[in-house]
Amino acid sequence: MVTRELVSNCLNTTYESIPEEVILHAKKSILNWMGVAIGGSRHTSVEIFLDVKKELQSSEQVSILGRNEKADLLWATLINGTSSHVFDFDDTHLVTLNHPSSAIAPACFALAEKLNLSGKQILRAFVLGMEADLRIGNAISPSHYDSGWHITATTGVLGSAIAAGILLDLNEEQMIYALGIAGTQAFGFLEMLGTMTKLFHPGKAAQNGLWAALLAKRGFESSKQILEAKKGFANVLAPQHNLELVNIQWGSQWEILNNAFKPYACGIVLHPIIDACIALGQQIDPSQVKEIELTVNKYVMILTGKPEPKTGLEGKYSVHHVAALAFYDGDAAVEQFTDAKVFDPKILEFKDKIKPIVDESMKEDEVLVKLTTIDGQVIEYKVEHATGSIDNPMTDEHLCRKFKKLTTSIIGDDNTNAIIEKLYALDSEANLNQILSYCTN
């Protein structure tokens, strides 16, 4: 059975059997996750969660990244998962459009802090949670996403359960039950894109996966075939699927290596467009532009087809707004996505010149731009692989600059530099005490 084979594969994968390049990519994923979590720790959604937490009088045992407050195991997992997604700046598995670390790392770090676990234990659990999450995503894509499910949440809860189960030392039966408990909590609709509710999808997935593992540890039972059952995860949530992809080439092919890091704070399908508009904006004055025709992948319009965004958050899901922003500002960073920018007169005027056209043959990381000037000149610009994609990845230096930009104003230069050093050497850490001490202000 698919579920049992996946669990067996995870439990039998030791830290020592994981290739060095996979461990390094895991460290980078955790660094990226922690950066966006600390950076997002002052977001309105986090403040609301903390207000509700106070009303419920939860205990304070586990760190909230970027803040002095603490919370109980489940609340901290929820908040850290949410804060890492609020800027839409977390990692992305481009094939499935999944943001896996934000659903898996929070459970790993909360449990590791509470149980005083080592860096190697965290890395093993994180890698296996990521691998399970992404492989299940491959098996149900693109049908699952095209049906309206937010895959970050739906497969994320399963990855979180695997990661938490590894750290809790679940046996095979308990881990199978944990997957079942997690799978029945899979949720998240693409309808929520551009709203605050979408932001907490990975946080809730992380929390529910951890909750599932904790219940299974104490004997809570579930179906033993959540993935493959007729009325289980794949058959209900993905009209077309191929569950052979879940376990194929386990241990020789690592899906985490296809996990990419974003240079821009919005949906990754917009990144080739941003690259192109930044480049063209450096060559041509906006006043000379008559029209910009964008030949794009289908998901650009499915996910970011809002022509008239009303908030900075909605602006992240408008190809028209983002293209105009990139052309004028030469960037698409966190600070660009404000309510004020959405109503900036020059952006409003320019975005009406953006004409996206879907071409089914275009890949998610490419775009063809045809810019026409007011005097009739036509300029074509092609981006084959967007910055940050697997074929054009961010360098370590670029990733560290991103981390510093997100965190320095919150925790200071010294703490920021110390975290980078510690996370790149996470496998040498006996516990998280020092790292977490640097994550507060």
Secondary structure, DSSP 4 states (H G I P E B T S, - for coil): -HHHHHHHHHHT--GGGS-HHHHHHHHHHHHHHHHHHHHTTTSHHHHHHHHHHHHHT----EE-TTSS-EE-HHHHHHHHHHHTTTTS-S-EETTTTB--HHHHHHHHHHHHHHHT--HHHHHHHHHHHHHHHHHHHHHHTTHHHHTTB-HHHHTHHHHHHHHHHHHTT--HHHHHHHHHHHHTT---BGGGTTSHHHHTHHHHHHHHHHHHHHHHHTT----S-TTTSTTSHHHHH-SS--THHHHTTTTTS-GGGGEE--SSSS-GGGHHHHHHHHHHHTTS-GGGEEEEEEEE-HHHHHHHB-SS--SHHHHTTBHHHHHHHHHHHS---GGG--HHHHT-HHHHHHHTTEEEEE-TTS-TT-EEEEEEETTS-EEEEEESS-TTBTTBPPPHHHHHHHHHHHHHHHH-HHHHHHHHHHHHTGGG-SSSHHHHHTT--
